[in-house]
Amino acid sequence: MAGLIVNPGTQRTTGRDALSMNIAAAKAVASIVKTTLGPKGMDKMMVNVMGDITLTNDGATILQEMEIENPTAKMVVEVAKTQESMTGDGTTSAVVMAGALLEQTDELIDIGVHPTVIVKGYSMAAEKALQVLKDYSIEITKDNREILEKIALTSITGKASQIAREQLAKICVDAIYAIADDGDVDVDNNITIVKEIGGSIDDTNLIEGIVIKKEALHPDMPSHIKGAKIALIDTDLTFEKTSTKSKLYIDRADQLLDFKEKEKENFREQVQFIIDSGANVVFCSKNIDDYAVHYFKEANIFASRRLNEENMRVLSRSTGARLIRNVSEITADDLGYAEVVEKDDLNEENLYIKGFKNAKTMTIQIRGGTEHVTNSVERVFDDALHVVKTVFEDGTIVPGGGASEIEVAQKLRTYAASIQGREQLAINAFADAVEDIPKTIADNCGFDTIDTILKMRASHGSVKYAGLNIETGDVADMIEKGIVDPLRVKTQAIKSATEVCTMVLRVDDMLKAREKQMMDVAPEHNIHNYDSTGMM
């Protein structure tokens, strides 16, 4: 009957074949990023169709750059996106754990455990794991700067920029403290990042306010404005052309001069609206022509043009200025405020906007020898800032170095022994999958995974926070060594991995439409043989 309902061109896979195919696809994605996990993980080089190179070991970036077509593999990529949006870090751990869970699933199905039973067992295990992590966590206060810097250091370690990791960690914590507002931290809106090629990573610094790479449109415009009243113009400040074709008949030279003067007068009126509003700084997202530059210079107004959308958004949020699309409607209420707008004495391309009434905005100025270096440092800051923010807001940490995973795995095995039925097998499998994280870290460090896991298990009873020392391969107290992670990163990784595994397990029928090729047409009917008028 199904053959009469389903399109004959549809590719259908059912039952065990569908499940095996989905598991294989998910495991393939996990295997790609698995070698990047941990402080000694390897990098991936990705080259797009334009030849641009991305060199990174950041799981979120790798999965974002990959052009994945398989629908199940895309579900795993969504795990990374969720992890990134919720915690800012731990994307590789979440994907690796998802792959390990599905690998365990394959083995359970081979011995006859039904997918529904596995789903129930995994849900029970995940719930227990979250409780274990909560009990295992350590509470800290917001003023514990030492722990916050250690959180940032743990995130930075293993990245290409770790040669300056102490300085970068300090910048992260300084930035978080600077923008904190009653315990809330808005990293995405209140911290901007600018990159400059030149110098070294050691020259990276934190600047109060906003830094944009723009300069005045005329050298006689003011370079230092105190009490800046800022207008953000989101339209062209140029002579407008008529929208319809028209002809102008002139029989005397003075008529042409009169017409040109009238055009200038009308345009001057548009610029005068901005001047009359009281603005002494004008930022425009589009073009400002020479006439407008002249009028602004005469009015002693600083003006700059072609700011990108991100610059306009940050300026609007920080200064309180509204984006103006019709200059004839601008008023003093539309203007933003900053205590000072000034040029950088050392680099005239940089413009500083500082001192806002109702906003705390900071800029991290990244320096590096090449574009690849600055891009890498930007990704480091993206992760480190978000993990510090997470701990600052939540006030809870867990030991790193695989200690948390070993704790969860051991408690899960004890819990599994109290469960009757086949769910016990799934809970034990979940424990094995969690342990895949420290196994992978050890493997990427060049250590024997079996010996490492056995040593960690044996030491865990006497050393509560026993984890892997990546330099020696021995077991050490992670809290004493300052290797810590946000609790939220660990819990979200377990939630995300469990959810994607559950989704894959519930699929027993795949219907995939075949790609349709464009119908062959005669050469004279090919669209490329038509000109812009639609004629052959």
C-alpha positions in Angstrom: 0.0 0.0 0.0 2.9 2.3 0.8 4.1 2.1 -2.8 0.8 3.6 -3.9 1.1 6.5 -1.4 4.8 7.4 -1.5 6.3 9.0 -4.6 8.1 6.2 -6.5 11.1 8.6 -6.8 11.4 8.8 -3.0 14.3 6.9 -1.5 13.1 4.9 1.5 15.1 3.3 4.3 13.4 1.5 7.2 14.1 -0.4 10.4 17.6 -1.4 11.4 19.0 -0.1 8.1 17.7 3.4 8.8 19.0 3.4 12.4 22.4 2.1 11.4 22.7 4.7 8.6 21.8 7.5 11.0 24.2 6.3 13.7 27.0 6.0 11.2 26.5 9.6 9.9 26.5 11.0 13.5 29.6 9.1 14.4 31.3 10.4 11.3 30.8 14.0 12.4 32.0 13.2 15.9 35.2 11.5 14.5 36.1 14.7 12.5 36.3 16.9 15.6 37.4 14.2 18.1 41.1 14.8 17.4 40.7 18.5 18.4 39.5 17.8 21.9 41.6 18.9 24.9 44.6 21.2 25.4 46.8 19.2 23.1 44.2 18.6 20.4 45.1 19.0 16.7 44.0 21.7 14.4 41.9 21.5 11.2 42.6 23.5 8.1 39.5 24.3 6.0 39.7 26.0 2.6 36.6 27.4 1.1 35.7 27.8 -2.6 37.4 31.2 -2.7 40.6 29.8 -1.3 40.3 31.4 2.1 41.9 29.4 4.8 40.5 28.8 8.3 43.0 27.1 10.7 41.4 26.2 14.1 40.7 23.5 16.7 37.4 25.2 17.8 34.7 22.6 17.3 31.9 25.2 16.6 34.0 26.9 13.9 34.9 23.5 12.3 31.3 22.3 12.1 30.1 25.7 10.9 32.6 25.8 8.0 31.9 22.2 6.9 29.3 21.8 4.2 27.3 18.9 5.6 24.5 17.4 3.5 23.4 14.4 5.5 20.3 15.2 7.6 21.4 13.2 10.6 24.8 14.8 10.6 23.1 18.2 10.5 21.3 17.2 13.7 24.7 16.7 15.4 25.8 20.1 14.1 22.8 21.6 15.8 24.1 20.1 19.1 27.2 22.2 18.6 25.2 25.3 17.9 23.0 24.8 21.0 26.1 24.3 23.1 27.7 27.4 21.7 24.7 29.6 22.2 24.0 28.3 25.8 27.5 28.3 27.2 30.0 29.6 24.6 32.3 26.6 24.9 32.3 22.8 25.2 31.0 22.2 21.6 33.6 19.6 20.8 32.9 17.7 24.1 29.1 17.7 23.3 29.6 16.3 19.8 32.2 13.7 20.9 29.8 12.6 23.7 27.0 12.3 21.2 29.1 10.2 19.0 30.2 8.0 21.9 26.5 7.5 23.0 25.5 6.4 19.5 28.5 4.0 19.3 27.3 2.4 22.6 23.8 2.4 21.1 25.0 0.4 18.1 26.4 -2.3 20.5 23.2 -2.4 22.6 21.0 -2.9 19.6 23.3 -5.7 18.4 22.6 -7.6 21.6 18.9 -7.2 21.2 18.1 -4.1 23.4 15.1 -2.2 21.9 15.6 1.5 21.0 12.7 2.5 23.2 14.4 0.9 26.2 17.7 2.6 25.3 16.0 6.0 25.2 14.5 5.4 28.6 17.8 4.2 30.1 19.7 7.2 28.6 17.1 9.6 30.0 17.5 8.1 33.4 21.2 8.2 33.2 21.2 11.9 32.0 19.0 12.9 34.9 21.3 11.2 37.4 24.4 12.6 35.7 23.1 16.1 36.1 22.5 15.6 39.8 26.0 14.1 40.3 27.6 17.1 38.6 25.5 19.5 40.8 26.7 17.7 43.9 30.2 17.6 42.7 30.3 21.3 41.8 32.0 24.0 43.9 30.4 27.4 44.6 32.4 30.6 44.1 31.7 34.3 44.6 31.7 36.9 41.9 34.8 38.7 43.4 36.9 35.5 43.2 39.1 36.9 40.4 41.7 34.1 40.7 39.1 31.4 39.8 37.7 33.5 36.9 41.2 33.8 35.5 41.7 30.1 35.8 38.4 29.5 34.0 39.6 31.7 31.1 43.1 30.0 31.1 41.5 26.5 30.9 39.4 27.7 27.9 42.5 29.3 26.2 44.9 26.4 26.8 45.4 24.4 23.6 44.5 27.3 21.3 47.0 28.8 18.9 47.3 31.9 21.1 48.2 30.2 24.3 51.7 31.8 24.3 50.0 34.9 25.7 47.3 33.1 27.6 47.9 34.8 31.0 47.5 38.2 29.4 44.4 37.2 27.4 42.8 35.6 30.5 43.3 38.8 32.4 41.8 40.9 29.6 38.7 38.6 29.6 38.2 39.0 33.4 38.8 42.7 33.3 36.2 43.0 30.5 33.6 41.0 32.4 34.0 43.1 35.5 33.8 46.3 33.5 30.5 45.5 31.9 28.8 43.7 34.8 25.5 45.2 35.7 23.9 43.9 38.9 25.3 40.4 38.3 24.2 40.3 34.7 26.8 40.2 31.9 25.9 40.9 28.2 29.0 39.9 26.4 27.6 40.0 22.9 26.3 43.6 23.1 28.7 45.3 25.5 32.0 43.9 24.3 33.2 44.6 20.8 36.3 43.2 19.1 38.5 44.9 16.6 41.5 43.3 14.8 44.6 45.0 13.7 47.4 43.3 11.7 50.8 44.4 13.1 52.6 43.8 16.3 52.2 40.7 18.3 49.5 39.0 20.5 51.2 40.6 23.5 50.1 44.0 22.2 46.4 43.0 22.5 44.6 45.3 25.0 41.3 46.3 26.5 39.9 49.8 25.9 37.1 51.5 27.6 34.5 52.6 25.1 34.2 52.0 21.3 37.0 51.9 18.8 36.2 52.1 15.1 38.6 52.4 12.2 37.3 55.6 10.7 38.7 59.1 10.3 37.3 62.6 9.7 36.2 63.4 6.1 38.2 66.6 6.2 41.4 67.5 8.0 39.9 70.7 9.3 37.2 68.9 11.1 37.6 68.7 14.9 39.7 65.8 16.1 38.7 66.0 19.8 35.1 66.5 20.8 34.0 66.8 24.4 30.3 66.3 25.2 29.7 64.7 21.9 26.1 64.8 20.5 26.0 62.0 18.0 23.7 61.7 15.0 23.5 58.3 13.3 22.4 58.7 9.7 21.2 55.6 7.9 20.8 57.2 4.4 22.9 58.8 1.7 23.7 62.5 2.2 24.1 63.2 -1.5 22.2 65.0 -4.3 19.0 63.0 -5.0 18.3 62.0 -8.5 14.7 62.2 -9.8 13.0 58.8 -10.0 11.6 59.5 -13.4 13.2 60.6 -16.7 12.7 64.3 -17.4 14.1 67.0 -19.6 15.1 70.5 -18.7 15.0 73.2 -21.4 17.4 76.1 -20.8 18.0 78.9 -23.3 20.2 81.1 -21.2 23.4 80.5 -19.2 22.0 82.2 -16.1 19.1 79.7 -16.0 21.6 76.8 -15.7 23.3 78.6 -12.8 20.0 79.3 -11.1 19.1 75.6 -11.4 22.4 74.5 -9.9 22.1 77.0 -7.1 18.5 75.8 -6.4 19.9 72.2 -6.2 22.5 73.2 -3.7 20.0 75.2 -1.7 17.7 72.2 -1.4 20.5 69.9 -0.5 21.8 72.5 2.1 18.4 72.4 3.7 18.7 68.6 4.2 22.1 69.0 5.8 20.9 72.0 7.9 18.3 69.8 9.6 21.2 67.8 11.0 23.1 70.9 12.0 20.0 72.5 13.6 19.5 69.3 15.7 22.6 70.3 17.7 24.7 67.3 16.5 28.5 67.9 16.6 29.4 64.3 15.5 27.8 62.6 12.5 28.2 59.0 11.6 26.7 57.8 8.3 26.3 54.2 7.2 26.2 55.3 3.6 27.9 58.0 1.5 28.4 61.7 2.3 29.3 63.8 -0.7 31.7 66.7 -0.8 29.0 69.4 -0.5 27.8 67.9 2.8 31.4 67.5 4.0 31.9 71.2 3.3 28.8 72.2 5.3 29.7 70.0 8.2 33.3 71.4 8.2 31.9 75.0 8.2 29.7 74.1 11.2 32.7 72.6 13.0 31.1 69.1 13.0 33.0 65.8 12.9 31.7 63.5 10.2 32.6 60.0 9.0 30.9 57.8 6.5 30.3 54.2 5.4 30.2 52.6 8.9 29.2 49.0 8.8 26.0 47.6 10.3 27.8 46.3 13.4 29.4 49.7 14.1 26.0 51.5 13.8 24.4 49.0 16.1 27.0 49.3 18.8 27.0 53.1 18.6 23.2 53.2 18.8 23.1 50.9 21.8 25.9 52.6 23.7 25.2 56.3 23.0 21.4 56.0 22.9 21.2 57.6 19.4 18.5 56.5 17.0 19.1 55.5 13.4 17.8 58.3 11.2 16.5 57.4 7.7 14.8 60.7 7.0 17.0 63.7 8.0 14.2 66.2 7.7 12.6 64.5 10.8 15.8 64.6 13.0 15.5 66.3 16.4 17.7 66.7 19.5 15.9 63.7 21.1 17.4 61.5 18.4 21.0 62.3 19.2 23.2 60.1 21.3 25.8 61.2 23.9 29.4 60.4 24.6 31.8 62.3 26.9 34.5 62.3 24.3 35.1 61.4 20.6 38.8 61.6 19.6 41.4 60.3 17.2 44.2 57.9 18.3 47.4 59.9 18.3 49.5 56.9 17.3 47.0 55.5 14.7 44.9 58.1 13.1 42.7 55.5 11.5 41.3 54.6 15.0 38.6 56.7 16.5 37.6 56.4 20.2 34.1 57.0 21.5 34.1 57.0 25.3 31.9 57.9 28.3 28.3 56.8 28.0 25.4 57.7 30.2 23.5 54.4 30.4 25.8 51.8 28.8 29.0 49.9 29.7 30.8 49.2 26.5 34.4 47.9 26.2 36.5 47.1 23.1 39.2 44.4 22.9 41.8 45.5 20.4 43.5 42.3 19.0 46.9 42.6 17.4 48.8 39.9 15.6 51.3 39.3 12.8 48.9 37.9 10.3 45.2 37.8 9.6 45.1 34.1 10.6 46.6 34.9 14.0 44.1 37.7 14.7 41.2 35.5 13.6 42.4 32.7 15.9 42.7 35.1 18.9 39.1 36.4 18.1 37.8 32.9 18.4 39.7 32.4 21.7 38.1 35.5 23.1 34.7 34.4 22.0 35.0 31.2 24.0 36.8 32.6 27.0 34.6 35.6 27.5 31.5 33.4 27.5 32.8 30.8 29.9 33.9 33.5 32.3 30.5 35.2 32.0 28.8 31.8 32.7 30.8 31.3 36.0 30.3 34.9 36.9 26.5 34.6 36.6 26.1 31.0 37.9 28.9 31.0 40.6 29.6 27.2 40.1 32.6 25.3 38.8 33.7 21.7 38.4 37.2 20.3 38.1 38.5 19.8 34.5 41.0 17.3 33.1 38.4 14.5 32.9 37.7 14.5 36.7 34.0 15.4 36.3 33.5 12.7 33.7 35.1 10.0 35.9 33.0 11.1 38.8 29.8 10.9 36.7 30.7 7.5 35.2 31.5 5.9 38.6 28.3 7.2 40.2 26.3 6.0 37.1 27.6 2.5 37.4 26.6 2.4 41.1 23.2 3.7 40.1 22.8 1.2 37.3 23.3 -1.7 39.8 20.1 -0.6 41.5 18.0 -0.7 38.3 16.2 -3.8 37.3 15.6 -4.5 33.6 17.4 -3.7 30.4 17.6 0.0 31.3 20.6 -1.0 33.4 22.5 -1.9 30.3 21.7 1.6 28.8 22.8 3.4 32.0 26.1 1.5 32.0 26.6 2.3 28.3 25.9 6.0 29.1 28.7 5.8 31.7 31.1 4.4 29.2 30.2 7.1 26.7 30.9 9.8 29.3 34.3 8.3 30.0 35.1 8.7 26.3 35.9 12.4 27.0 38.9 11.7 29.3 39.9 8.8 27.0 40.0 11.2 24.0 41.9 13.8 25.9 44.5 11.2 26.9 44.7 9.9 23.4 45.3 13.4 21.9 48.1 13.9 24.5 49.8 10.7 23.3 49.0 8.6 26.4 47.7 5.1 26.6 43.9 5.5 27.0 43.3 2.2 29.0 46.1 2.9 31.5 45.1 6.5 31.9 41.4 5.6 32.6 42.4 2.9 35.1 44.7 5.2 37.0 42.0 7.9 37.1 39.4 5.5 38.4 41.8 4.1 41.0 42.8 7.5 42.3 39.3 8.9 42.3 38.5 7.3 45.7 41.4 9.0 47.5 41.6 12.2 45.5 38.2 13.7 45.1 39.1 15.9 42.2 41.5 13.5 40.4 42.1 14.4 36.8 44.7 14.0 34.1 47.9 15.9 34.2 48.4 16.5 30.4 52.1 17.2 30.9 53.1 13.9 32.7 50.2 11.5 32.1 49.8 11.1 35.9 46.8 11.8 38.0 46.6 15.1 39.9 44.1 17.2 41.9 42.6 19.5 39.3 41.4 22.1 41.8 44.9 22.5 43.1 46.3 22.8 39.6 43.6 25.4 38.7 42.1 23.4 35.9 38.4 24.1 36.2 35.3 24.4 34.0 31.9 26.0 34.3 29.2 23.7 35.6 26.9 24.9 32.9 29.3 23.7 30.1 29.3 20.2 31.5 25.6 19.9 32.1 24.6 21.4 28.7 27.0 18.9 27.0 25.2 16.0 28.6 21.7 17.4 27.8 22.6 18.2 24.2 24.3 14.8 23.5 21.4 12.9 25.1 18.8 14.8 23.1 20.4 14.2 19.7 20.9 10.5 20.5 17.3 10.2 21.5 16.2 11.9 18.3 18.3 9.5 16.2 17.0 6.4 18.1 13.4 7.4 17.5 13.8 7.3 13.7 12.9 4.0 12.1 11.9 5.2 8.6 13.6 7.6 6.3 11.9 9.0 3.2 14.3 11.1 1.1 13.2 12.8 -2.1 15.6 12.3 -5.0 17.2 15.4 -6.4 15.6 16.4 -9.7 17.7 17.4 -12.6 16.7 20.4 -14.8 14.9 19.3 -17.9 17.0 19.4 -21.0 16.0 22.3 -23.4 16.9 23.3 -26.8 19.9 25.7 -26.9 17.8 28.6 -28.2 15.6 28.3 -25.1 18.4 28.4 -22.5 18.1 31.3 -20.2 21.7 32.3 -20.7 21.0 33.0 -24.3 18.6 35.8 -23.5 19.8 39.4 -23.0 18.5 41.8 -20.3 15.5 42.8 -22.5 14.3 39.2 -22.8 15.0 39.1 -26.5 17.1 36.5 -28.3 
